[in-house]
């Protein structure tokens, strides 16, 4: 009985993380999303402030598939990342 319970718990796993959720690796994110670094620029330098489930983009229109509050932001590397903006 205990083995069946353990197998049932293991099979369920965890729920995939949605867009903008904090992550550590891509396999934690929903299908189609990757765990990407979010950067913050300060003068001429850029610092990675975290990783979130998202997609890469070239402009805001690429982010619309994630929802109306997502915009395309420059990252610390060459890729731009869709990030969720705060709503008033």
Secondary structure, DSSP 8 states (H G I E B T S, - for coil): -HHHHHHHHHHH----B-TT-B-SSGGGB-TT-EEEEEEEEETTEEEEEEEEEE-EESSHHHHGGG-TTEEEEE-SSS-EEEEE----
